[in-house]
Amino acid sequence: MNAFHAYDIRGVYNVDFNKNDVYKVGYFLPKVLNADRVLVGRDVRLSSPEVFEYLTKGMQHSGATVYDAGLATTPMVYYATAKHQFDASVMITASHNGKEYNGLKVSTTNALPVGYENGLQEVEKLMNTKGIVIAEKKGRIFPFDVKDNYIVFLKRYLPDISNLNIAIDCSNGMAALLIKDLLADHPTYLYDELDGSFPNHDPNPLVQKNVKDLKKLVKKESCDLGIIFDGDADRVMFVDEKGDFIPPDFMIAVLSHYFLTNGRLNAPKVLHDIR
């Protein structure tokens, strides 16, 4: 298996890792995180159903109860992890990577990320050194609706945008799951059908060829703003009214200014992770 990285497990599915590897991750992860309940969400990639099947089978064989969030955005899983006090959660996604990739984003209590240094290294070690002993009492799996409450949560922060002409490219990814529940038909949408083959462009908004259709739409419709999401909707980029891409570090400056001048932060300090 060649898919363990600093922040997640990710690679080309059936090349860097396969269903048997996923099963073992599912088996050992609850033990490493000392969790008897695990929340699992997934994106729309074509391999995600199989990854979900074998991941949750491993979890159940370890004795853990699985709560199935179904199709989800990564922030939706983080929200539910913290709100419902799960000590472990997994989002099945390869984020902005192409269709041949998949992966696992792991979180623990309060939705804190689990990377190689604080959990995944131990999972990898156990996979390579320990055998599987199926629990006498296997865990069960239950559906767990997250979407409705998450939309209510997001709407608390939704400003009035009725005076703006906005174009949104969902990249055929998970933003399409809920964007219309938030913004209805007010924006002009592009590639807003869930499709894990990503037929129109890869779900990486940092690569400029993936943004060209949004740029054209912004200029054609005389939009004030263009917005593009990645595959699991935890990354968003912007295009201005001229159709020019706005570098993400510029947006950090704009957001910092907004929060500082609107009294949302108590101290005028900003910590910026350049990733």
PLY file of the C-alpha trace (Angstrom):
ply
format ascii 1.0
element vertex 275
property float x
property float y
property float z
element edge 274
property int vertex1
property int vertex2
end_header
0.00 0.00 0.00
1.41 3.36 -1.04
-1.30 5.80 0.00
-0.39 7.06 3.50
0.51 10.75 3.49
1.07 13.53 6.00
-2.57 14.60 6.17
-4.65 11.73 4.79
-4.75 8.44 2.92
-4.95 9.05 -0.82
-3.85 7.65 -4.15
-4.90 6.07 -7.40
-7.49 3.47 -6.47
-6.47 -0.12 -7.31
-2.90 1.08 -7.90
-1.73 2.74 -4.67
-4.34 0.98 -2.53
-7.30 -1.35 -2.97
-10.40 -2.66 -1.21
-8.41 -5.05 0.99
-6.26 -2.18 2.22
-9.38 -0.14 2.91
-10.86 -3.04 4.90
-7.77 -3.14 7.12
-7.86 0.63 7.63
-11.49 0.28 8.67
-10.61 -2.51 11.09
-7.68 -0.82 12.84
-8.76 2.83 12.78
-11.42 2.57 15.55
-8.86 0.81 17.76
-6.23 3.52 17.22
-8.72 6.32 17.89
-10.41 4.42 20.73
-13.78 4.97 19.07
-16.80 2.69 19.22
-18.84 4.96 16.92
-17.58 6.16 13.53
-19.24 8.62 11.16
-18.60 7.93 7.47
-19.44 10.15 4.50
-18.44 9.82 0.88
-18.15 11.77 -2.34
-19.58 10.81 -5.71
-16.48 9.21 -7.24
-17.16 5.98 -9.08
-14.98 4.01 -6.66
-16.52 5.49 -3.50
-19.29 2.86 -3.08
-16.72 0.03 -3.03
-14.43 1.97 -0.70
-17.40 2.59 1.61
-18.39 -1.10 1.55
-14.97 -2.40 2.56
-14.12 0.42 4.96
-17.33 -0.04 6.94
-17.03 -3.83 6.83
-13.65 -3.50 8.55
-15.12 -1.14 11.13
-17.99 -3.48 11.88
-15.61 -6.44 12.18
-13.64 -4.47 14.76
-16.84 -4.05 16.77
-17.47 -0.38 15.96
-20.88 1.02 15.07
-20.95 2.89 11.75
-23.13 5.93 11.13
-23.61 6.34 7.40
-23.88 10.00 6.35
-24.25 9.01 2.70
-23.15 11.45 0.02
-21.63 14.44 1.76
-19.23 17.34 1.49
-16.12 17.19 3.62
-17.17 20.22 5.71
-20.52 18.51 6.32
-18.74 15.53 7.86
-16.54 17.81 9.97
-19.62 19.66 11.20
-21.43 16.46 12.17
-18.30 14.99 13.81
-18.12 17.90 16.23
-21.83 18.52 16.71
-22.69 14.88 17.45
-19.52 14.18 19.44
-18.02 11.42 17.34
-14.52 10.35 18.34
-13.83 9.21 14.78
-15.05 10.10 11.31
-13.96 9.35 7.77
-14.74 11.22 4.59
-14.17 9.07 1.51
-12.77 11.47 -1.08
-9.70 12.41 -3.05
-10.67 16.07 -2.82
-9.40 17.96 -5.89
-7.65 15.00 -7.55
-8.87 13.38 -10.76
-11.42 10.61 -11.13
-8.92 7.75 -10.85
-8.01 8.80 -7.30
-9.74 8.19 -4.01
-8.84 8.50 -0.37
-9.79 8.86 3.28
-9.83 12.06 5.32
-9.88 11.09 8.99
-10.96 13.19 11.97
-11.26 12.62 15.68
-12.94 14.35 18.63
-14.12 17.90 17.84
-13.34 17.26 14.17
-9.61 17.57 14.74
-7.68 16.14 11.78
-5.85 12.84 12.07
-2.64 12.77 10.04
0.36 10.50 9.83
1.97 11.83 13.01
-1.10 11.50 15.24
-2.77 8.28 14.16
-2.31 7.16 10.57
1.25 5.95 11.18
-0.06 3.65 13.92
-2.81 2.38 11.61
-0.21 1.60 8.95
1.98 -0.20 11.49
-0.90 -2.37 12.71
-1.89 -3.21 9.13
1.63 -4.51 8.52
2.14 -6.37 11.80
-1.20 -7.55 13.21
-3.80 -9.99 11.99
-7.55 -9.55 11.82
-9.63 -11.07 14.61
-13.31 -10.46 13.96
-15.12 -9.24 17.07
-17.57 -11.60 18.70
-20.12 -8.82 18.59
-19.85 -7.15 15.21
-20.77 -3.52 14.90
-23.90 -2.40 13.12
-24.48 0.28 10.52
-27.16 2.97 10.68
-28.16 5.73 8.27
-27.41 9.15 9.70
-28.88 12.24 8.04
-26.56 15.20 8.22
-27.61 17.36 5.27
-30.79 18.98 6.61
-29.28 20.21 9.87
-26.13 21.31 8.09
-28.11 23.47 5.68
-29.92 25.10 8.61
-26.52 25.78 10.16
-25.14 27.34 6.96
-28.18 29.55 6.43
-27.43 31.28 9.72
-24.44 32.86 7.99
-26.01 33.51 4.58
-26.13 37.22 3.71
-28.51 38.88 1.27
-27.01 38.40 -2.19
-30.10 39.34 -4.19
-28.30 42.31 -5.73
-25.42 40.20 -7.07
-25.17 38.39 -10.39
-23.19 35.25 -9.53
-21.93 32.29 -11.57
-21.07 29.04 -9.76
-19.13 26.05 -11.13
-19.73 22.96 -8.97
-17.18 20.93 -10.95
-19.69 18.01 -10.95
-18.60 17.53 -7.33
-20.18 17.57 -3.91
-21.06 21.28 -3.86
-23.90 20.30 -6.19
-25.40 18.29 -3.32
-26.57 21.34 -1.39
-25.78 24.60 -3.19
-29.31 25.03 -4.53
-30.76 24.39 -1.08
-28.76 27.42 0.01
-28.94 29.76 -2.95
-31.90 28.37 -4.94
-31.94 29.45 -8.59
-30.52 32.92 -8.02
-27.01 32.17 -9.39
-26.18 30.87 -12.85
-24.89 27.33 -12.42
-22.27 25.40 -14.33
-21.64 21.64 -14.07
-24.07 21.28 -11.18
-24.86 17.59 -11.73
-23.20 15.08 -9.41
-20.93 12.98 -11.61
-17.90 11.16 -10.23
-16.35 10.79 -13.66
-15.90 14.60 -13.72
-16.75 14.78 -17.43
-16.21 18.53 -17.90
-12.96 19.17 -16.06
-10.95 17.84 -13.13
-12.24 19.14 -9.78
-9.12 21.20 -9.07
-9.87 24.93 -9.23
-6.20 25.86 -8.83
-5.46 24.56 -12.34
-6.45 27.36 -14.69
-7.69 25.18 -17.55
-10.36 23.94 -15.13
-11.58 27.51 -14.56
-11.80 28.62 -18.20
-15.49 27.77 -18.63
-16.38 29.76 -15.52
-14.36 32.71 -16.77
-16.26 32.63 -20.07
-19.61 32.41 -18.28
-18.80 35.35 -16.00
-18.02 37.56 -19.00
-20.93 36.29 -21.10
-23.51 36.91 -18.34
-21.84 40.11 -17.06
-21.56 38.56 -13.61
-20.27 40.34 -10.56
-18.49 37.24 -9.34
-17.61 33.66 -10.28
-17.23 30.86 -7.73
-15.73 27.40 -8.32
-15.57 24.46 -5.91
-13.33 21.41 -5.81
-14.54 17.81 -5.68
-15.48 17.57 -2.00
-16.47 21.24 -1.55
-13.85 22.13 1.04
-11.94 24.34 -1.37
-13.35 27.36 -3.20
-11.81 29.84 -5.64
-13.09 33.06 -7.17
-13.18 34.89 -10.48
-13.76 38.65 -10.59
-16.21 40.56 -12.78
-13.61 40.77 -15.58
-13.22 36.99 -15.67
-9.81 37.10 -13.99
-8.85 34.44 -11.45
-8.24 35.78 -7.94
-5.26 34.06 -6.25
-6.37 32.33 -3.00
-3.86 34.20 -0.82
-5.49 37.46 -1.95
-8.83 36.09 -0.76
-7.34 35.31 2.65
-6.44 38.99 2.93
-9.95 40.04 1.91
-11.56 37.63 4.40
-9.22 38.73 7.17
-10.13 42.35 6.57
-13.84 41.51 6.60
-13.75 39.64 9.90
-11.48 42.17 11.58
-13.57 45.17 10.56
-16.90 43.56 11.34
-16.11 42.87 14.97
-16.02 39.10 14.58
-12.53 38.73 16.02
-11.44 40.05 19.39
-7.74 40.50 18.63
-6.25 41.89 15.40
-4.11 38.86 14.61
-4.40 36.49 11.65
-2.76 33.06 11.35
-2.44 32.14 7.68
-1.70 28.58 6.53
-0.29 28.98 3.02
-1.36 25.47 2.00
0 1
1 2
2 3
3 4
4 5
5 6
6 7
7 8
8 9
9 10
10 11
11 12
12 13
13 14
14 15
15 16
16 17
17 18
18 19
19 20
20 21
21 22
22 23
23 24
24 25
25 26
26 27
27 28
28 29
29 30
30 31
31 32
32 33
33 34
34 35
35 36
36 37
37 38
38 39
39 40
40 41
41 42
42 43
43 44
44 45
45 46
46 47
47 48
48 49
49 50
50 51
51 52
52 53
53 54
54 55
55 56
56 57
57 58
58 59
59 60
60 61
61 62
62 63
63 64
64 65
65 66
66 67
67 68
68 69
69 70
70 71
71 72
72 73
73 74
74 75
75 76
76 77
77 78
78 79
79 80
80 81
81 82
82 83
83 84
84 85
85 86
86 87
87 88
88 89
89 90
90 91
91 92
92 93
93 94
94 95
95 96
96 97
97 98
98 99
99 100
100 101
101 102
102 103
103 104
104 105
105 106
106 107
107 108
108 109
109 110
110 111
111 112
112 113
113 114
114 115
115 116
116 117
117 118
118 119
119 120
120 121
121 122
122 123
123 124
124 125
125 126
126 127
127 128
128 129
129 130
130 131
131 132
132 133
133 134
134 135
135 136
136 137
137 138
138 139
139 140
140 141
141 142
142 143
143 144
144 145
145 146
146 147
147 148
148 149
149 150
150 151
151 152
152 153
153 154
154 155
155 156
156 157
157 158
158 159
159 160
160 161
161 162
162 163
163 164
164 165
165 166
166 167
167 168
168 169
169 170
170 171
171 172
172 173
173 174
174 175
175 176
176 177
177 178
178 179
179 180
180 181
181 182
182 183
183 184
184 185
185 186
186 187
187 188
188 189
189 190
190 191
191 192
192 193
193 194
194 195
195 196
196 197
197 198
198 199
199 200
200 201
201 202
202 203
203 204
204 205
205 206
206 207
207 208
208 209
209 210
210 211
211 212
212 213
213 214
214 215
215 216
216 217
217 218
218 219
219 220
220 221
221 222
222 223
223 224
224 225
225 226
226 227
227 228
228 229
229 230
230 231
231 232
232 233
233 234
234 235
235 236
236 237
237 238
238 239
239 240
240 241
241 242
242 243
243 244
244 245
245 246
246 247
247 248
248 249
249 250
250 251
251 252
252 253
253 254
254 255
255 256
256 257
257 258
258 259
259 260
260 261
261 262
262 263
263 264
264 265
265 266
266 267
267 268
268 269
269 270
270 271
271 272
272 273
273 274
